[in-house]
């Protein structure tokens, strides 16, 4: 076992590696929650700003608090009291920066009536990139959304990431549709990026309180090119 002190956007982290060079999480106490803690929110905003600027090549992106952050719920993954990433869950019928209504879209896609939300501003710190926590993050995001009463969750991402999210959610028995035929053109800085709209069906599949036994993790060739979604 050897150790590396790594610095990222929110501070220094003691990382442990075994003799084969594989990252170990023995010094991390990971948990997930919906939060209004101002310190966790500040760290999450800083992480998403760094991710979007560096990995989506949006140097002017401002990750600080937006009106939708106040209207919605912020879901975070944390190590002890330090945020490692998160996502915004917004229960609006009008998606942020999109010229479409989710309610109308559901009817057009033949989806059964149900409460829907958007998963937005998904970002994960580099501290967590070498681990197998992505599938757990996805699972806990589903649980948090269900706890808020949502039955569908829409999200915008690149087509490559949408396919990888579909693979992950399929392992959790969560139906995940990529809506290639739906025009999706976010406004502002995001308009220059490739985007596709997807929807996760939260009312079926892996239920809260039941341990997931598949132990799903990302294979090296399935790693997300960036752990962010609009």
C-alpha positions as CSV (number, residue, x, y, z in Angstrom):
1,X,0.0,0.0,0.0
2,X,1.2,3.5,-0.8
3,X,-0.4,6.9,-0.5
4,X,-0.8,10.1,-2.6
5,X,-1.9,13.5,-1.3
6,X,-4.0,14.9,-4.2
7,X,-5.4,18.4,-4.5
8,X,-8.6,19.2,-6.3
9,X,-11.1,22.0,-6.4
10,X,-12.1,21.7,-2.7
11,X,-8.9,20.7,-1.0
12,X,-6.4,17.9,-0.3
13,X,-7.3,14.2,-0.2
14,X,-5.3,11.3,1.1
15,X,-5.6,8.6,-1.5
16,X,-4.5,5.0,-0.9
17,X,-3.3,2.6,-3.6
18,X,-2.5,-1.1,-3.4
19,X,0.7,-2.5,-4.9
20,X,-0.9,-2.9,-8.3
21,X,-1.7,0.8,-8.4
22,X,-5.4,0.3,-7.9
23,X,-7.2,3.1,-6.0
24,X,-8.6,2.1,-2.6
25,X,-11.4,3.9,-0.7
26,X,-10.4,2.7,2.8
27,X,-10.0,6.3,4.0
28,X,-13.3,7.5,2.6
29,X,-16.7,7.5,4.4
30,X,-19.1,8.0,1.5
31,X,-22.7,9.0,2.0
32,X,-25.5,10.6,-0.1
33,X,-28.1,13.1,0.8
34,X,-30.5,15.9,-0.2
35,X,-29.0,19.0,1.4
36,X,-29.4,22.6,2.1
37,X,-26.2,22.9,4.1
38,X,-24.5,26.1,2.8
39,X,-21.0,24.6,3.1
40,X,-21.9,21.5,1.1
41,X,-23.7,23.6,-1.5
42,X,-20.7,25.9,-1.8
43,X,-18.4,23.0,-2.5
44,X,-20.9,21.4,-5.0
45,X,-21.1,24.7,-6.9
46,X,-17.3,25.0,-7.0
47,X,-17.0,21.4,-8.3
48,X,-19.6,21.8,-11.0
49,X,-17.9,25.1,-12.2
50,X,-14.5,23.3,-12.4
51,X,-16.0,20.3,-14.3
52,X,-18.0,22.4,-16.8
53,X,-15.1,24.8,-17.5
54,X,-12.4,22.1,-17.9
55,X,-14.3,19.2,-19.4
56,X,-17.0,20.8,-21.4
57,X,-14.6,23.5,-22.5
58,X,-16.9,26.3,-21.2
59,X,-14.4,28.7,-19.7
60,X,-17.0,31.3,-18.8
61,X,-19.4,28.9,-17.1
62,X,-20.4,30.3,-13.7
63,X,-21.1,27.4,-11.2
64,X,-22.5,29.6,-8.4
65,X,-26.0,29.4,-7.2
66,X,-28.8,29.7,-9.8
67,X,-32.5,30.4,-9.3
68,X,-33.2,26.8,-10.2
69,X,-31.0,25.7,-7.3
70,X,-33.3,27.5,-4.9
71,X,-36.5,26.1,-6.5
72,X,-35.2,22.5,-6.7
73,X,-33.3,20.1,-4.5
74,X,-29.6,19.5,-4.4
75,X,-28.4,15.9,-4.2
76,X,-24.8,15.4,-3.1
77,X,-22.3,12.6,-2.5
78,X,-19.9,13.4,0.3
79,X,-16.9,12.0,2.1
80,X,-17.5,12.8,5.8
81,X,-18.4,16.5,5.6
82,X,-16.8,17.3,2.2
83,X,-18.9,17.3,-1.0
84,X,-17.5,15.2,-3.9
85,X,-20.2,16.1,-6.4
86,X,-23.9,16.1,-6.9
87,X,-26.9,17.0,-9.1
88,X,-29.9,19.3,-9.1
89,X,-33.4,17.8,-9.1
90,X,-35.9,20.3,-10.5
91,X,-39.6,19.5,-10.5
92,X,-40.6,22.1,-13.1
93,X,-42.8,21.4,-16.1
94,X,-40.5,23.8,-18.0
95,X,-37.0,22.5,-18.3
96,X,-34.2,25.0,-17.7
97,X,-33.0,26.6,-20.9
98,X,-35.1,24.3,-23.1
99,X,-38.0,25.3,-25.4
100,X,-40.2,22.4,-24.4
101,X,-42.6,21.4,-21.7
102,X,-42.0,18.1,-20.0
103,X,-45.7,17.6,-19.4
104,X,-46.4,18.0,-23.2
105,X,-43.4,15.9,-24.0
106,X,-44.6,13.0,-21.8
107,X,-48.0,13.0,-23.5
108,X,-46.2,13.0,-26.9
109,X,-44.1,10.0,-25.9
110,X,-47.1,8.0,-24.7
111,X,-45.8,8.0,-21.1
112,X,-48.4,7.4,-18.4
113,X,-49.3,10.4,-16.3
114,X,-46.9,10.9,-13.4
115,X,-44.8,13.5,-11.6
116,X,-41.6,14.3,-13.5
117,X,-38.4,16.2,-12.8
118,X,-35.2,17.2,-14.5
119,X,-31.7,16.0,-13.4
120,X,-29.4,18.9,-14.1
121,X,-25.9,20.2,-13.3
122,X,-24.6,16.7,-12.6
123,X,-20.9,16.9,-11.7
124,X,-18.4,14.6,-9.8
125,X,-15.1,15.6,-8.4
126,X,-11.9,14.1,-9.8
127,X,-11.3,12.7,-6.3
128,X,-14.0,10.1,-7.1
129,X,-13.2,9.3,-10.7
130,X,-11.0,6.4,-10.0
131,X,-13.5,4.5,-8.0
132,X,-16.6,2.4,-8.7
133,X,-19.0,4.8,-7.1
134,X,-20.7,6.0,-10.3
135,X,-23.3,3.2,-10.2
136,X,-24.0,3.8,-6.5
137,X,-24.4,7.5,-7.3
138,X,-27.0,6.7,-10.0
139,X,-28.8,4.4,-7.7
140,X,-28.9,6.9,-4.8
141,X,-30.0,9.7,-7.2
142,X,-33.0,7.5,-8.2
143,X,-33.8,6.9,-4.5
144,X,-33.7,10.6,-3.7
145,X,-35.9,11.4,-6.6
146,X,-38.4,8.8,-5.6
147,X,-38.4,10.1,-2.1
148,X,-39.5,13.5,-3.5
149,X,-42.4,11.8,-5.3
150,X,-41.1,11.8,-8.9
151,X,-42.0,9.0,-11.3
152,X,-39.9,10.2,-14.3
153,X,-36.6,12.0,-14.5
154,X,-35.5,13.7,-17.7
155,X,-31.9,14.7,-18.3
156,X,-29.7,16.2,-21.0
157,X,-26.3,14.9,-21.9
158,X,-24.1,13.9,-24.8
159,X,-25.2,10.8,-26.8
160,X,-22.2,8.9,-25.5
161,X,-22.9,9.6,-21.9
162,X,-26.6,8.9,-22.4
163,X,-25.7,5.4,-23.7
164,X,-23.5,4.9,-20.6
165,X,-26.2,6.1,-18.3
166,X,-28.7,3.7,-20.0
167,X,-26.2,0.9,-19.4
168,X,-25.9,1.8,-15.7
169,X,-29.6,2.2,-15.1
170,X,-30.4,-1.0,-16.9
171,X,-28.2,-2.8,-14.4
172,X,-30.4,-1.3,-11.7
173,X,-33.6,-2.4,-13.6
174,X,-34.5,1.2,-14.3
175,X,-35.9,1.7,-17.8
176,X,-34.0,4.5,-19.5
177,X,-35.0,5.9,-22.9
178,X,-32.9,8.0,-25.2
179,X,-35.2,10.4,-27.1
180,X,-33.1,10.9,-30.2
181,X,-36.0,12.2,-32.2
182,X,-36.9,15.0,-29.7
183,X,-35.2,18.3,-30.7
184,X,-33.1,19.4,-27.7
185,X,-31.2,22.7,-28.1
186,X,-30.2,24.3,-24.7
187,X,-29.6,28.0,-24.7
188,X,-26.5,30.0,-23.9
189,X,-23.1,28.5,-23.6
190,X,-24.5,24.9,-23.8
191,X,-26.0,25.5,-27.3
192,X,-22.6,24.8,-28.9
193,X,-22.5,21.3,-27.4
194,X,-24.0,18.0,-28.6
195,X,-27.1,17.2,-26.6
196,X,-29.7,14.5,-26.4
197,X,-32.7,14.2,-24.1
198,X,-33.3,11.0,-22.1
199,X,-35.8,9.9,-19.5
200,X,-35.5,7.4,-16.6
201,X,-38.7,5.6,-15.5
202,X,-38.5,5.7,-11.7
203,X,-41.8,3.9,-10.8
204,X,-40.4,0.5,-11.8
205,X,-37.2,-1.4,-11.2
206,X,-34.8,-1.3,-8.2
207,X,-36.8,-0.2,-5.1
208,X,-35.5,1.8,-2.1
209,X,-34.4,-0.3,0.8
210,X,-33.4,-3.3,-1.3
211,X,-29.7,-4.0,-1.5
212,X,-28.5,-4.1,-5.1
213,X,-26.7,-7.4,-5.6
214,X,-25.3,-7.0,-9.1
215,X,-22.3,-5.1,-7.9
216,X,-22.3,-3.1,-11.2
217,X,-19.2,-1.0,-11.9
218,X,-17.9,0.7,-15.0
219,X,-15.4,-1.2,-17.1
220,X,-12.4,0.9,-18.3
221,X,-13.7,1.1,-21.8
222,X,-17.1,2.3,-20.4
223,X,-15.7,5.2,-18.4
224,X,-17.5,8.5,-18.9
225,X,-15.5,11.0,-20.9
226,X,-16.7,13.6,-18.4
227,X,-18.9,13.1,-15.4
228,X,-21.2,16.0,-16.1
229,X,-24.6,16.6,-17.6
230,X,-26.3,19.9,-18.4
